[in-house]
Each structure stands twice: as structure tokens, then as C-alpha cells.
């Protein structure tokens, strides 16, 4: 009764007091259901480094071999998953190594796209190029990579024209990427 008196003195009405008390009890109930004592024991359990490797790559390989992990493709199916990271794709690695001298604006492994920034080896020249590379498959083959080279020419008033250019750069890039990718592919095997 005394607490009710203090709440009315502080300006709380009975309706607000009941709402506050109900919200407080529901919050406590919901928070108590969030975790259990068993989960807390797992958090405090020490890790045995003889069984669980410290190195992240080794730990990932161990988890993959045990079938741990998640794949959105196989949520209802088998537990086996296929992991394809950019470091394991020789075409991707070869392309990044080939284009390491040009600033990149878009690098999207999941979309299979690499786009460079406008590049010119001579700052006084008004011509620059932009390279767009799209991967159609992960296999090392010439028809699995689409390279587009764009050329930009600007005049002294900064009026620029851009066009798709079929030049030697495209064929040289393709040859260099495929050569490097085949070397990486052989080294992987």
C-alpha cells in the first residue's frame, strides 16, 4: 500500500503502475527463457587444443570434414556442403594477380565480376581504359571469362567520350589470365 502511495505521489496513475509491473514481469520471463544452464556450461568449458586446432584454416578443414557448417542450398537435404572461396578458384586468383597494378572499383566473387577504375599509364595523356571481367564458370577455359575493355578519350575541356574497345589488351589479358590460372591449377593438384 505504501508503494502505491509513492507512485501516486510521483504522478503515476494506477493504470501506468499495472502496465509497468506487467512489462517488467514479462521481460523477466522472456529473458529467463533465452538461455539455459547447459549452454552456460558449454561456454565455460575449456578448449582442448590437442583436439581442436588453433589455426583457423585447420579448424575450418576439421569442421568441414565433420560436416559442420551451414549451406543455404542444403537446408533440408544432406549435411554435405561445397565450399568455394576466392582463394581456391585459380581463375579468380590469376585475374587478381594479373590486374594488381590497376586500382579496382568492384570485386564481387559471388557475382563473378571484377571492374577496374579508369587507368592511364601517362598522366599527361587524355586516354584511359577501364577493364570489366566477368566469370561465367570456375573452370579454367577461355570461354568461361568475358573481358570488356572500355576506352575513354577526353579533350582539353574535359568533354569525354567512352566506347567499348576491341583491342590487343583484351586478348593479352585473356592469355595471361589463362596461363597463370593453369599454373595455379596444376600447383593445387
Secondary structure as GFF3:
##gff-version 3
##sequence-region A 1 189
A	DSSP	alpha_helix	2	9	.	.	.	ID=ss1
A	DSSP	alpha_helix	14	32	.	.	.	ID=ss2
A	DSSP	alpha_helix	37	44	.	.	.	ID=ss3
A	DSSP	alpha_helix	56	65	.	.	.	ID=ss4
A	DSSP	three_ten_helix	86	88	.	.	.	ID=ss5
A	DSSP	alpha_helix	90	98	.	.	.	ID=ss6
A	DSSP	beta_strand	104	108	.	.	.	ID=ss7
A	DSSP	beta_strand	113	116	.	.	.	ID=ss8
A	DSSP	beta_strand	127	135	.	.	.	ID=ss9
A	DSSP	three_ten_helix	142	144	.	.	.	ID=ss10
A	DSSP	beta_strand	145	154	.	.	.	ID=ss11
A	DSSP	beta_strand	160	165	.	.	.	ID=ss12
A	DSSP	alpha_helix	168	188	.	.	.	ID=ss13
###
